[in-house]
Amino acid sequence: MTYEGNDPFILLPSKISVPEIASKILVRSSLNQLLASHHTAKLVLVHAPAGYGKTTLVS
């Protein structure tokens, strides 16, 4: 993917694709249950430092 400078929109593949699941993923049952218990909420905020698995949790 190259950027010519005249494209009004840049679409990054990493923003539209589902992340791959690593083979050594840590299953956090309590977080999954907590997230599932709020499935009717209009907004759920997941807050943690970089690298703590926020994207993996919600995907």
Summary of the structure (lengths in Angstrom):
residues: 59
radius of gyration: 16.1
end to end distance: 25.3
largest distance: 47.5
contacts: 66
relative contact order: 0.17
helix: 29%
strand: 0%
